[in-house]
Amino acid sequence: MQTLNYRIRLLKEDDGGYTVIVPALPGCVTFGETIDEAIAMAKEAIEGYIETLNELGKEVPKDNDILEYTVSVEAHA
């Protein structure tokens, strides 16, 4: 067994709570009422995602293949 690390993105929702997206695992999305709960839910979702991939005999994506940048643009909002 190995330890894998994945980046997560927490999006604060207008009506409360946080949606969590795992960019390296397409479709791996969860939710938590607090930041701590959202992180715990993300860990659970990632573990389930990887377990499903293993059961299907598919390769588990690694997070280190993702490049992340911030791009600034000017916009009228």
N, C-alpha and C positions, 0 to 999 in steps of 0.2 A: 504494500500500500504506500502511496506517496501523497504528499501534501501539495495541493494545487491552490494557487491564489488567483482570484478573479476580482476585477474592478466592478463596482456597482455604481449606478447613478440613482440618487434619491431626488424625486421631484415632489416638491411640496404642493399639495392639492388645495384648491380654494376653499373647499368644504371641510378641510382638516385631513390630517394623515399624510402619508408619503407613499407614492408609487415607486417601486424599485425596479430598475431595468438592469440586466446583466448583458452588456454589449457583446461579449464573446459567445454567448449562448442564445441564438435567435429564438425569440418567443418566450424566453425565461423572464417572466414579469411577476411581481408579487406586490403586496401592500402591507403597511403597518400603521397603526394609529400614532406611534411615536417613532423617533429616529431609532431608538434601541430595538423596538419591536420590528421595525422595517428591516434592520440589519439581521436580526434573528430569523425573520421570515425569508430573507434572501439566502441565508446559509442553508435553510431547509429546502428551498426551491432548487438551489444549485445541486445539493446532494441528490435530490429526486431526479433532476434532469440527467445527471451523470449516471445514476443507477439505471435509468431507462435506456440511455445510449449503450451501456454495457450489456444489458439484456438483449438489445437488438443487434449486438455485435458491431456497433458503429464506433468510429473514432471519437474520442473526447477532445473537443477544441481546447487549445491552450490560449490563455489571455495574452501571452507575450508576443503574439503575432499582430496585435492591434497597435496602431500608431494613433496617438491622440494629440490634437492640436486645438487651439482656440483661435478663431478667426474673427476679427473685428470688421464690422461693416457699418456704414452710415445709412440710417433709414428714418423715415418719418413715421413715428408710431403714435 
